[in-house]
Amino acid sequence: MSITATLQPLILLFVSSLILMTGHGLSGILLPVRLATDNISLPVSGFILSMYSFGFLLGANIAKRILNQIGQVRTFAMCGSLTATAILLMGLRDEVYLWAAMRGLMGFCIACACVTLDSWFGSVSNEQNRGRILGINQLVILTALTLGQFALLISPPSGSTLFVLCGILFSLSITPLVFVSHYEPSIEQTPLFPLRQLFALSPQGVVTGFLCGMLYSAMVNLLPLYAGSEHITGLRLSLFMGAAMVGGIVLQLPIGYLSDRFERKKVILGCCLLLSLTTLALPATVAAGLFGAALLCSAITMGIIACLYPLSISEAFDQARQEQLVPVLAGLLSVYATGAMIAPYSATVVMQHQGEVAVFGFMLAVELLLIAFTLYRMKVAAPITVEAQETFVMHNPNTIHEELDPRTAYRETSEDLEQAMDELERLAAEHPNNAIAFIRAMSAARPDWAATLTEKAAQFPEVDTVLLFRALTMLNSELAVDIANRLAQGTPEQVEALVTWLLDKEPENALTLLANIAFVAQAQQANVVDTLAQTNPEQIQAFSQEYVDAMAENVASLRAPDREKINIEHCVTGLLDSVTAAAPEQLKQVEAIVDEHLSDLGEEKEPLGHPPNTDESLHK
């Protein structure tokens, strides 16, 4: 699909994102500058600026509940209006506690708005283009944040004009979404992933994410304060901060390239070493009056810091199973936001005694801590091969992208599919054969829905799985294996009926289908071997070959962490025990077939002699 075809139905969403993030970028530079202009003490300024991350953390955790209660349009409208109200109140009154509360409200609303846009993008994307949509949205956000830095030139920060402009932008961001014609999909709640389990899963990912939050928040919130102390104002300040924003995205390309070709911890270590050098060089170039060099240092410093967040995600994903990816992503976001909440106040306490330039000393201390921890993990933890690593995906710390990350499991949420699911449920309750006819008709129009609808149908015990299998495979024979695998997840009675029919009628690829069903539903393994021993004993070796082929194919298609949940030893033992009981004279030939495939998988077969476990799951 071309970029034009991808963008066309999403233009209004991107426009809303652009306007919202422009206002966010302007408020991000306006508030620190205004605090410095009003001579607010550094610790108080740090406290106020920290409240944004507190609100963001809260919003990220409850946004989906709000979405399920009031829907996407009203959630985004609420966020736009409340954010506008918050920034306008800050422009009207300069009370510290009001500013802190309103800054927290802004963080809450930005998080909820990001979750809303993320779910909206996810509901109108597909498995093929969601990664492209994520990349385009990152570019839109970068452009908006950079534009926000230069909006500071419109009026002096000491007045109320820029606060009013922010309010206008936040309110205006609602307008494009009003014209989006779209249904409201159900929003799945992200399961909680306890911090202790997350740290046990990926200590490097958690620590990198937490310290990245501290570094990013210190850089974004406190760099304007330092710049003001060095008399960098007006256009020079916008260029200074704009360079940092551009670096936050641009450097993700080369660092992502290196991350996919070298061991992840080595890339994190290299980034931290370079970051410590640029952290030292940035104030040195400013003090020397080398403004061009300072811009370059600003871009590189922010660029590397921004890359640490997606690197922490990739590092954690290297250890997580497929079903854990979204909870892990949500957990790392909370870890990141916690670090971002701590940094501004902590750093300003140091700056109060050592001067604004001490922000770089604070950042250097955090970077050295990350270097030390990374070296420790490299010493005590076995490295993951580059081939087994997850791919690097760009993530901006300002936003939330659970739905669009192409590494997470895709769940189609189109209105047509939801209506088809509802109709299938209604017809299954009315008469099972009506449901089968409906699935066949829908599969003829949408072959990509066949497996999903079949899996849904397998949830209804009344549905005749044999009739459903025959109806769908006559229509689309190449989907036979996928259909059989989905039906193998039905009730034991449904699966047994399908197995009996395949053994009796012996359609094309019957052994392949039986092998896949026996792999998914281990309880059917002995049934298949026993029946073959009575009717076609010469087929037992061919079935065994198909079975180990199916096992090898399934294992090879899994991510490295997911392979651990497949108990290959149990699968193999079940097959050999079944052959021992039904056709012991063929055991040696079947063992030879198994040994050959296990050597390809790098497994060793346990000696025979223990009781069969054919009623257990293939999962540990």
Number of C-alpha atoms within 10 A of each C-alpha: 7 7 11 8 9 18 15 9 14 16 13 18 20 21 17 21 22 23 26 27 28 28 30 25 26 24 25 19 26 23 23 26 25 20 22 18 13 11 10 14 13 25 18 18 26 26 22 24 29 28 26 28 29 21 24 28 23 20 24 24 20 15 20 22 13 16 23 16 12 13 18 26 21 17 21 25 20 18 26 26 18 21 28 24 21 21 26 21 18 21 21 12 10 13 10 16 12 15 23 21 16 24 27 25 26 28 24 27 29 29 27 31 27 23 27 25 25 20 26 21 21 25 23 18 23 18 13 11 17 21 19 17 22 23 16 16 22 19 17 19 26 25 18 22 28 23 21 26 27 21 21 22 15 11 14 13 20 16 12 14 15 24 26 19 20 28 24 20 23 28 22 18 26 24 15 16 21 13 10 14 7 15 15 17 17 15 18 11 13 16 12 13 16 12 15 9 11 19 16 11 17 20 19 26 27 26 21 29 30 25 25 30 29 27 27 28 26 28 24 19 23 29 24 26 26 23 20 18 14 15 11 18 17 17 14 15 22 22 20 25 27 24 22 25 26 20 25 25 22 18 19 25 14 9 20 18 12 15 25 18 14 15 17 25 21 16 19 23 19 12 20 24 15 13 23 20 13 24 21 16 18 22 21 15 18 18 12 10 12 12 17 13 16 22 22 17 27 28 26 24 29 26 25 25 28 28 26 28 27 25 29 28 28 24 28 25 26 22 21 22 18 16 11 17 21 23 19 29 24 21 24 27 25 23 24 27 28 21 24 30 26 21 28 31 23 18 23 26 20 18 21 13 10 12 14 23 18 19 27 25 18 19 23 20 13 19 25 15 14 22 20 13 17 20 13 12 15 15 10 8 9 8 13 16 11 14 12 12 22 21 20 23 20 24 23 19 21 18 22 24 24 20 24 26 24 18 18 17 15 15 11 16 19 18 15 9 16 14 11 17 17 12 15 22 17 14 17 20 14 11 12 21 16 16 23 25 17 18 27 24 16 17 20 15 11 12 16 12 16 22 22 18 23 25 19 17 26 21 14 17 15 14 21 18 26 19 13 23 19 15 17 24 16 12 16 15 13 10 16 22 20 18 22 26 23 20 27 27 17 22 14 14 11 20 24 21 13 24 23 17 14 19 17 12 9 11 12 11 12 18 22 21 24 26 27 23 29 26 23 23 23 22 21 23 25 23 18 23 27 19 16 18 19 10 11 12 16 11 14 24 18 15 21 24 19 18 26 24 18 20 22 16 11 15 18 12 10 14 17 19 15 15 16 14 12 17 13 23 14 21 23 22 22 23 26 25 23 22 25 18 15 21 18 14 11 17 20 13 13 21 18 11 17 22 17 11 17 18 11 9 14 7 12 12 15 11 7 11 8 9 9 18 18 21 13 14 16 21 13 10
